[in-house]
Amino acid sequence: MDSEDEQLLRGRVYGADHDHPGPKPGQRYVELVGGPLDGLLLDITGWTQDEIGTGVALPTELGRFGAGGRALYDPRRGDPHRFDWTGDTP
């Protein structure tokens, strides 16, 4: 992915409608840091503390395994607004 593509992704919400890619008022978001989804926001509205603490495996075609792969993100210790990339899985 080149820097132009990366800039287009910043401020966008993971999984959002392409016609309305930005954050919506009243929702809770964390920023995905590193890896193939770097800079995207993840909507965690309605998630429990246990769900947030577990981290996520997000489907993406941009990771090491291509279509069908997942990017793994875990909450950053001490920063409730960011999830850090920990790797990719098939």
N, C-alpha and C positions, 0 to 999 in steps of 0.2 A: 504494500500500500504506500503510495507516495504522500508527500506532505499536504498536497491539495485535498486528497481524499480524507486525510486525517482531520483537516480543518473543517470539512463538511460534517464530520461526525460529532465534533465538539458541541455540547449544548443540546444534543439530541437525546431522546429517551430510548433506551433499548426496547425493541419490540413495538414501538409506537407507529401509528399510521403515518405513512410518508407525506400525506397532505398536512398533518399536524404533528410534526416531530418534536416540538419543544415541550418543556414542563408545563403542567397544568396547575392552576391555583388550588390550594387545599390538599395537595398530595405531598408525600414524604419521599425524598430521593437520596440516594448515595451516589457518589461518583466512582466509576470503575477506573482503577489506576493500573497502568501497565497492560501488557498482553494485547490481544487482537481487538479488544473492545475499549481500549484506553480512551478516556474522555467522555464516554457515554454515561448517561444517568440511568440508574435502575430505580424503578418505582417500588418502594417498600411499604406503601400505604397498607395498613391492616396487618402487617407482619407482626408476630409476637417476638419478644426478646429472644426466645429460644431459636426461632427461625432465623432471625438476624445473626445470632451468634454462630450458627452452623455454617453460614456461607452458601454459595450457590454454584451450580454447574449449568452454564448458559449455552444453549445450542447456538452455534455459529459456523459459518462456512469460511471464516477468516482465520481460524486457528490452524495449528500444525496438522490436524487430521482432515481438514477440508469439510465437505458436506457430511453431515452426521456427527461431526465432532462437537466437543463442548469445551468452553473456556471456564476454568475454575477460579473463583474469587472468594476470598475470605475477608471478614471485617478487619480493619486496621486497629490494632490495639491502641487505645487512647484517642482515637479519632472516629467518632460515630458517623462521620459524613463520607467516609471513604472505604471501599473494598479493594484490596490488593490482589493482583493476578498471582496465582500460585502454579499455573501450568495448564496444559491441555490434556484432554482424554478423548479416546475414540467414542 
